[in-house]
């Protein structure tokens, strides 16, 4: 790239896309969207990891926690697709 346009102006504090959480941002030609609320992706608590793969908490997750993690991953994927960060 011989002449790219940079998103920052070399300030030592860095660069920010969107001045507020209500500012709409889009990538690669998709319709810009506002920042999703943190409540759309709640944190998932885990139990202590155990050694038995036959336990109800295999790998430290209950069934409900595993479902919540998949829901979180799918939500993050949908957000990335909506914002244009990656395609479907």
Secondary structure, DSSP 8 states (H G I E B T S, - for coil): --S---SS---TT---SSSSTTS-B--TT---B----GGGG---------S-TTSTTGGG--HHHHHHHHHHHHHHHHHHHHHTSS--
